[in-house]
């Protein structure tokens, strides 16, 4: 981990907007108070109204509204489950995705420190996952970000430290906690170069909130510079890396151990794994795999579509058939069917471990909105392939720069890369070694971040 100097600078993708004297004016106390007033008078009422209207037509939003009913009593219950003589840390995650990256921090705190952890979330998608997280003494919806509700939250829970995870920063929590002398930090800070927070109209509001944070722990150096551009000189900003590495490593290794029966069926075969695929990926994969099979008849391609519903599975089977390839599902294999050219993963939650069965991995999404997780296959020290739209993923960019992953544009490039990897070519072996080293070097981030957070909580 290393700190970014407090002089700041112009972040990549921002240009010269708001620098020099205009930066000082945006960070002026009066400007901050103006934005704070506008937020509470205009934005918070609109947010509450929007939730009510959305809840009338959207079941997920309605579930979140119901989950906040009786929140005063819910806060008191949560407080009653905490001890009075140890630091009390409130960790907030927007949804299930952010919660996954918070789990390693929670586990690291619980393993090495005597603290009480309260877990809050915004989206109903996090509720079921939160019930399975070991460590927190309680979990609950974070109240809507009105000044009155947040003051009640702070007065009832009396946290020693508040931790936001990734990007879901609630302004009134930040402002009210700062007024109450409660430190607030952001962990796993991620700040994309195309973020709306860097739009000209949004910059002043960001500068009315972020300077009130005590510390920001970022995934990468370019994230840190963007945060410094908005946060000014006050918060400590430290590049820590991503705690998701710890979580992904844990899940992938455990998942690989769970694939014993499938590993036995694939023994002696040359296996490639394509994960989180979309039709645009299969358009390149299947012609490439047809050519691989012509040279390596025993090879098997394991395909895990992003959404493994029956309609998608049928679509892949039909596309494979058009290429002269046969396909079988995992369920059919478990029922005794023979292996085919393609093995289709017809369930969720197993892909991370299945990557460990392959000699090369193709990660989908990068011929569409963006590549999916590339850490999961890299854990196993195998080369990784993906399409051109990968620049929003720090890990994908880094793997390409290191020569541990390869960006592919068409089926011919997929064929050449897969053929070399299945044949044990030296270029593929080197890529895989670099991918494995890349992940190992980033292991342990959660433990280091947890040490920082507990120290802050103890000092408050």
BAGU-999819 format. One record per residue (C-alpha): residue number from 1; residue in one letter; x, y, z. Coordinates in steps of 0.25 Angstrom, whole numbers, plus 5000, padded with zeros to 4 digits. Each point is the difference from the previous one (the first is absolute). Layout:
N
(NUM,'A',(X,Y,Z))
...
! end
This chain:
460
(1,'X',(5000,5000,5000))
(2,'X',(5005,5014,4997))
(3,'X',(4994,5014,5002))
(4,'X',(4997,5010,4989))
(5,'X',(5007,5013,5003))
(6,'X',(4990,5011,5004))
(7,'X',(5003,5010,4989))
(8,'X',(4991,4992,4991))
(9,'X',(5000,5003,4985))
(10,'X',(4991,4999,4988))
(11,'X',(4995,4985,4999))
(12,'X',(5000,4992,4987))
(13,'X',(4988,5004,4992))
(14,'X',(4997,5013,5007))
(15,'X',(5008,5010,4993))
(16,'X',(5002,5014,5007))
(17,'X',(4985,5002,5005))
(18,'X',(5000,5006,5014))
(19,'X',(5015,5001,5003))
(20,'X',(5007,5012,5006))
(21,'X',(4991,5011,5006))
(22,'X',(4987,4994,4996))
(23,'X',(5004,4988,5008))
(24,'X',(5002,5008,5012))
(25,'X',(4987,5007,4998))
(26,'X',(4993,4986,4999))
(27,'X',(5006,4996,5013))
(28,'X',(4996,5012,5007))
(29,'X',(4992,4998,5013))
(30,'X',(4989,5009,4995))
(31,'X',(4998,4992,4987))
(32,'X',(5000,4987,5008))
(33,'X',(4989,5005,5009))
(34,'X',(4992,5004,4987))
(35,'X',(5001,4986,4994))
(36,'X',(4996,4994,5013))
(37,'X',(4988,5009,5001))
(38,'X',(4996,4997,4986))
(39,'X',(5002,4985,5002))
(40,'X',(4990,5000,5012))
(41,'X',(4990,5009,4995))
(42,'X',(4999,4995,4986))
(43,'X',(5007,4987,4997))
(44,'X',(4996,4992,5013))
(45,'X',(4985,5003,4998))
(46,'X',(5001,4996,4986))
(47,'X',(5007,4987,5003))
(48,'X',(4989,4997,5010))
(49,'X',(4989,5003,4990))
(50,'X',(5007,4992,4990))
(51,'X',(5002,4988,5009))
(52,'X',(4985,5000,5003))
(53,'X',(4996,5001,4985))
(54,'X',(5010,4989,4996))
(55,'X',(4995,4991,5011))
(56,'X',(4986,5001,4995))
(57,'X',(5004,4993,4987))
(58,'X',(5013,4993,5004))
(59,'X',(5000,4988,5009))
(60,'X',(5015,5001,5004))
(61,'X',(4999,5015,5003))
(62,'X',(4987,4997,5008))
(63,'X',(5008,4989,5008))
(64,'X',(5010,5010,5004))
(65,'X',(4989,5010,5005))
(66,'X',(4994,4989,5008))
(67,'X',(5013,4997,5006))
(68,'X',(5002,5014,5005))
(69,'X',(4987,5000,5007))
(70,'X',(5002,5001,5015))
(71,'X',(5014,5004,4998))
(72,'X',(5001,5007,5014))
(73,'X',(4997,4987,5007))
(74,'X',(5009,4993,4991))
(75,'X',(5012,5009,5003))
(76,'X',(4997,4998,5015))
(77,'X',(5000,4985,4998))
(78,'X',(5013,5001,4993))
(79,'X',(5007,5009,5010))
(80,'X',(4995,4990,5011))
(81,'X',(5008,4989,4994))
(82,'X',(5013,5008,5001))
(83,'X',(5009,5001,5012))
(84,'X',(5004,5013,5007))
(85,'X',(5015,4998,5002))
(86,'X',(5005,4997,4986))
(87,'X',(5000,5008,4987))
(88,'X',(4987,5000,4992))
(89,'X',(5002,5000,4984))
(90,'X',(4989,5002,4991))
(91,'X',(5003,4995,4986))
(92,'X',(4991,5004,4988))
(93,'X',(4998,4993,4987))
(94,'X',(4991,5004,4989))
(95,'X',(4996,4986,4995))
(96,'X',(5005,4986,5000))
(97,'X',(5011,5003,4990))
(98,'X',(5006,5010,5010))
(99,'X',(4998,4991,5012))
(100,'X',(5008,4989,4993))
(101,'X',(5012,5009,5000))
(102,'X',(4997,5004,5015))
(103,'X',(5000,4986,5005))
(104,'X',(5015,4998,5000))
(105,'X',(5001,5013,5008))
(106,'X',(4990,4995,5010))
(107,'X',(5006,4987,5002))
(108,'X',(5014,5006,5002))
(109,'X',(4995,5009,5010))
(110,'X',(4992,4989,5008))
(111,'X',(5012,4990,4999))
(112,'X',(5011,5010,5006))
(113,'X',(4992,5011,5008))
(114,'X',(4990,5001,5011))
(115,'X',(4990,5009,4993))
(116,'X',(4985,5000,4998))
(117,'X',(4996,5001,4985))
(118,'X',(4986,5005,4995))
(119,'X',(4997,4998,4985))
(120,'X',(4991,5009,4992))
(121,'X',(4995,5000,4986))
(122,'X',(4991,5007,4990))
(123,'X',(4995,4990,4991))
(124,'X',(4991,4988,5003))
(125,'X',(5010,4992,4992))
(126,'X',(5010,5000,5011))
(127,'X',(4990,4995,5011))
(128,'X',(5001,4985,4997))
(129,'X',(5015,5001,4999))
(130,'X',(5002,5008,5013))
(131,'X',(4993,4989,5008))
(132,'X',(5011,4990,4996))
(133,'X',(5012,5009,5003))
(134,'X',(5007,4996,5013))
(135,'X',(5005,5011,5009))
(136,'X',(4990,5012,5001))
(137,'X',(4992,5000,5012))
(138,'X',(4988,5005,4992))
(139,'X',(4996,5005,4986))
(140,'X',(4989,5010,4996))
(141,'X',(4996,5010,4989))
(142,'X',(5007,5013,5001))
(143,'X',(4989,5011,5001))
(144,'X',(4997,5009,4989))
(145,'X',(5010,5011,5000))
(146,'X',(4992,5011,5007))
(147,'X',(5006,5009,5011))
(148,'X',(4990,4995,5010))
(149,'X',(5001,4986,4998))
(150,'X',(5016,5000,4999))
(151,'X',(5001,5007,5013))
(152,'X',(4991,4990,5007))
(153,'X',(5009,4989,4994))
(154,'X',(5012,5006,5005))
(155,'X',(4994,5003,5014))
(156,'X',(4995,4986,5001))
(157,'X',(5011,4992,4995))
(158,'X',(5011,5009,5005))
(159,'X',(5011,4994,4990))
(160,'X',(5014,5002,5002))
(161,'X',(5003,4999,4985))
(162,'X',(4991,5000,4987))
(163,'X',(5006,4993,4988))
(164,'X',(4993,5002,4986))
(165,'X',(5004,4989,4990))
(166,'X',(5004,5003,4986))
(167,'X',(4991,5012,4996))
(168,'X',(4987,5001,5007))
(169,'X',(5003,5013,5009))
(170,'X',(4988,5006,5007))
(171,'X',(5002,5015,5001))
(172,'X',(4992,5002,5013))
(173,'X',(5007,4988,5007))
(174,'X',(5014,5007,4996))
(175,'X',(4996,5014,5005))
(176,'X',(4992,4996,5013))
(177,'X',(5011,4990,5004))
(178,'X',(5011,5010,4998))
(179,'X',(4992,5010,5009))
(180,'X',(4999,4989,5010))
(181,'X',(5015,4997,5000))
(182,'X',(4998,4986,4993))
(183,'X',(5010,4997,4990))
(184,'X',(4995,4995,4986))
(185,'X',(5008,4993,4990))
(186,'X',(4999,4994,4986))
(187,'X',(5005,4986,4997))
(188,'X',(5003,4994,4987))
(189,'X',(4998,5014,4994))
(190,'X',(4997,4998,4985))
(191,'X',(4999,5012,4991))
(192,'X',(4999,4998,4985))
(193,'X',(5005,5010,4990))
(194,'X',(4986,5001,4994))
(195,'X',(4993,5002,5013))
(196,'X',(4989,5010,5001))
(197,'X',(5007,5006,5012))
(198,'X',(5010,5006,4990))
(199,'X',(4989,5007,4993))
(200,'X',(5002,5016,5001))
(201,'X',(4986,5001,5007))
(202,'X',(5003,4989,5010))
(203,'X',(5014,5004,5004))
(204,'X',(4996,5011,5010))
(205,'X',(4991,4991,5007))
(206,'X',(5011,4989,5001))
(207,'X',(5009,5011,5006))
(208,'X',(4989,5003,5011))
(209,'X',(5000,4985,5004))
(210,'X',(5013,4993,4998))
(211,'X',(5009,5010,5008))
(212,'X',(4992,4996,5013))
(213,'X',(5005,4985,4999))
(214,'X',(5012,4997,5009))
(215,'X',(5006,4990,4991))
(216,'X',(4998,4994,4986))
(217,'X',(5006,4986,4997))
(218,'X',(5000,4998,4985))
(219,'X',(5002,4988,4990))
(220,'X',(5010,5007,4991))
(221,'X',(5009,5012,4999))
(222,'X',(4991,5006,4989))
(223,'X',(4988,4999,5009))
(224,'X',(5008,5007,5011))
(225,'X',(5003,5012,4991))
(226,'X',(4986,5002,4996))
(227,'X',(4995,4999,5014))
(228,'X',(5011,5011,5004))
(229,'X',(4995,5009,4989))
(230,'X',(4987,5000,5007))
(231,'X',(5003,4998,5014))
(232,'X',(5011,5011,5001))
(233,'X',(5011,5000,5011))
(234,'X',(4993,4994,5012))
(235,'X',(4997,4985,4999))
(236,'X',(5012,4991,5001))
(237,'X',(4999,4992,4986))
(238,'X',(5007,4986,5000))
(239,'X',(5002,4991,4988))
(240,'X',(4997,4986,5007))
(241,'X',(4995,4991,4988))
(242,'X',(4987,4993,5000))
(243,'X',(4995,4991,5011))
(244,'X',(4992,4993,4989))
(245,'X',(5013,4992,4998))
(246,'X',(4999,4994,5013))
(247,'X',(4986,4996,4998))
(248,'X',(5002,4995,4986))
(249,'X',(5012,4991,5004))
(250,'X',(4992,4994,5012))
(251,'X',(4988,4997,4992))
(252,'X',(5008,4995,4988))
(253,'X',(5009,4990,5007))
(254,'X',(4988,4995,5008))
(255,'X',(4992,4999,4988))
(256,'X',(5011,4992,4993))
(257,'X',(5000,4990,5011))
(258,'X',(4985,4998,4999))
(259,'X',(5002,4996,4985))
(260,'X',(5006,4986,5003))
(261,'X',(4989,4992,4993))
(262,'X',(5001,5009,4987))
(263,'X',(5015,5000,5001))
(264,'X',(5000,4985,4999))
(265,'X',(4991,5000,4988))
(266,'X',(5009,5010,4993))
(267,'X',(5013,4992,5004))
(268,'X',(5009,4998,4987))
(269,'X',(4993,5011,4992))
(270,'X',(5005,5013,4996))
(271,'X',(4990,5010,5006))
(272,'X',(4997,5015,4997))
(273,'X',(4990,5008,5008))
(274,'X',(4992,5011,4995))
(275,'X',(4993,5007,5011))
(276,'X',(4989,5011,5001))
(277,'X',(4998,4999,4985))
(278,'X',(4989,5008,4991))
(279,'X',(4996,4997,4986))
(280,'X',(5010,5009,4995))
(281,'X',(5011,4992,5007))
(282,'X',(4995,4987,4995))
(283,'X',(5000,5005,4986))
(284,'X',(5015,5001,5001))
(285,'X',(5002,4988,5009))
(286,'X',(4992,4989,4992))
(287,'X',(5007,5001,4986))
(288,'X',(5014,5001,5008))
(289,'X',(4996,4987,5008))
(290,'X',(4996,4993,4987))
(291,'X',(5014,5002,4995))
(292,'X',(5006,4996,5013))
(293,'X',(4992,4987,5000))
(294,'X',(5005,4996,4986))
(295,'X',(5014,5000,5006))
(296,'X',(4997,4995,5014))
(297,'X',(4988,4991,4999))
(298,'X',(5001,4997,5015))
(299,'X',(4999,5015,5004))
(300,'X',(4988,5005,5008))
(301,'X',(4995,5014,5001))
(302,'X',(4992,5003,5013))
(303,'X',(4991,5012,4997))
(304,'X',(4993,5007,5012))
(305,'X',(4990,5011,4994))
(306,'X',(4998,5012,5008))
(307,'X',(4985,4997,5002))
(308,'X',(4999,4984,4999))
(309,'X',(4985,5000,4998))
(310,'X',(4994,4989,4991))
(311,'X',(4998,5010,4988))
(312,'X',(5015,5004,5001))
(313,'X',(5004,4985,5001))
(314,'X',(4992,4997,4988))
(315,'X',(5005,5011,4992))
(316,'X',(5015,4996,5002))
(317,'X',(4996,4985,4997))
(318,'X',(4994,5005,4987))
(319,'X',(5012,5009,4996))
(320,'X',(5009,4988,5004))
(321,'X',(4993,4991,4991))
(322,'X',(5001,5010,4988))
(323,'X',(5015,4998,5002))
(324,'X',(4999,4985,5000))
(325,'X',(5003,5000,5015))
(326,'X',(4992,4992,5011))
(327,'X',(4997,5005,5013))
(328,'X',(4995,4994,5014))
(329,'X',(4997,5007,5013))
(330,'X',(5006,4997,5014))
(331,'X',(4987,4995,5005))
(332,'X',(5000,4990,4988))
(333,'X',(5014,4996,5003))
(334,'X',(4997,4997,5015))
(335,'X',(4988,4991,4995))
(336,'X',(5010,4992,4992))
(337,'X',(5001,5006,4986))
(338,'X',(5012,5000,4992))
(339,'X',(5009,5012,4998))
(340,'X',(4998,5008,4988))
(341,'X',(5008,5011,4993))
(342,'X',(4994,5010,5009))
(343,'X',(4996,4999,5015))
(344,'X',(4990,5010,5004))
(345,'X',(4999,5005,5014))
(346,'X',(4985,5001,5003))
(347,'X',(5001,5006,5014))
(348,'X',(5006,5012,5007))
(349,'X',(5010,5001,5011))
(350,'X',(5010,4990,4995))
(351,'X',(5008,5007,4989))
(352,'X',(5011,5005,5009))
(353,'X',(5004,4986,5003))
(354,'X',(4998,4994,4986))
(355,'X',(5011,5010,4995))
(356,'X',(5010,4991,5007))
(357,'X',(4997,4988,4991))
(358,'X',(5004,5007,4988))
(359,'X',(5014,5003,4993))
(360,'X',(4995,5014,4995))
(361,'X',(4988,5009,5003))
(362,'X',(4991,5009,4991))
(363,'X',(4992,5010,5008))
(364,'X',(4988,5006,4993))
(365,'X',(4993,5013,5000))
(366,'X',(5011,5008,4993))
(367,'X',(4993,5000,4986))
(368,'X',(4988,5007,5007))
(369,'X',(5000,5009,5012))
(370,'X',(5013,4995,5007))
(371,'X',(5008,4988,5004))
(372,'X',(4996,4992,5012))
(373,'X',(5009,4996,5012))
(374,'X',(5014,4996,4995))
(375,'X',(5005,4998,5014))
(376,'X',(4993,4987,5001))
(377,'X',(5008,4992,4989))
(378,'X',(5013,5008,5003))
(379,'X',(5000,4993,5014))
(380,'X',(5003,4987,4993))
(381,'X',(5012,5005,4992))
(382,'X',(4994,4998,4987))
(383,'X',(5000,5010,4988))
(384,'X',(4988,5008,4998))
(385,'X',(4993,5005,4988))
(386,'X',(4989,5011,4998))
(387,'X',(4995,5009,4990))
(388,'X',(5003,5015,4997))
(389,'X',(4991,5007,5010))
(390,'X',(5008,4997,5013))
(391,'X',(5006,5014,5003))
(392,'X',(4990,5003,5011))
(393,'X',(5006,4988,5008))
(394,'X',(5013,5003,5007))
(395,'X',(5004,4985,5001))
(396,'X',(4997,4998,4985))
(397,'X',(5009,5012,4996))
(398,'X',(5011,4996,5010))
(399,'X',(5000,4985,4995))
(400,'X',(5001,5004,4985))
(401,'X',(5012,5010,5004))
(402,'X',(5007,4989,5007))
(403,'X',(4998,4990,4989))
(404,'X',(4992,4991,5008))
(405,'X',(4987,5002,4992))
(406,'X',(4997,5002,4986))
(407,'X',(4989,5009,4993))
(408,'X',(4994,4993,4988))
(409,'X',(4992,5006,4989))
(410,'X',(4995,4988,4992))
(411,'X',(4999,4985,4999))
(412,'X',(5013,4998,4994))
(413,'X',(5007,5006,5011))
(414,'X',(4992,4992,5010))
(415,'X',(5004,4987,4993))
(416,'X',(5015,5004,5000))
(417,'X',(5000,5003,5014))
(418,'X',(4992,4988,5005))
(419,'X',(5008,4990,4991))
(420,'X',(5013,5005,5006))
(421,'X',(4995,4999,5014))
(422,'X',(4995,4986,4999))
(423,'X',(5012,4996,4993))
(424,'X',(5009,5005,5012))
(425,'X',(5006,5011,4991))
(426,'X',(5011,5008,5007))
(427,'X',(4993,5013,4997))
(428,'X',(4988,4995,5007))
(429,'X',(5007,4994,5012))
(430,'X',(5007,5013,5002))
(431,'X',(4987,5008,5000))
(432,'X',(4994,4990,5010))
(433,'X',(5012,5002,5009))
(434,'X',(4999,5015,4999))
(435,'X',(4985,4999,5003))
(436,'X',(5002,4992,5013))
(437,'X',(5011,5009,5005))
(438,'X',(4991,5012,4997))
(439,'X',(4989,4995,5010))
(440,'X',(5010,4995,5010))
(441,'X',(5006,5013,5001))
(442,'X',(4987,5007,5003))
(443,'X',(4996,4990,5011))
(444,'X',(4998,5005,5014))
(445,'X',(4994,5014,4997))
(446,'X',(4989,4998,5009))
(447,'X',(5009,4997,5012))
(448,'X',(5008,5012,4998))
(449,'X',(4987,5009,4998))
(450,'X',(4994,4994,5013))
(451,'X',(5012,5004,5008))
(452,'X',(4998,5014,4996))
(453,'X',(4985,5001,5002))
(454,'X',(5001,4994,5014))
(455,'X',(5011,5009,5004))
(456,'X',(4991,5012,4996))
(457,'X',(4989,4994,5008))
(458,'X',(5008,4999,5012))
(459,'X',(5005,5014,4999))
(460,'X',(4987,5006,4998))
! end
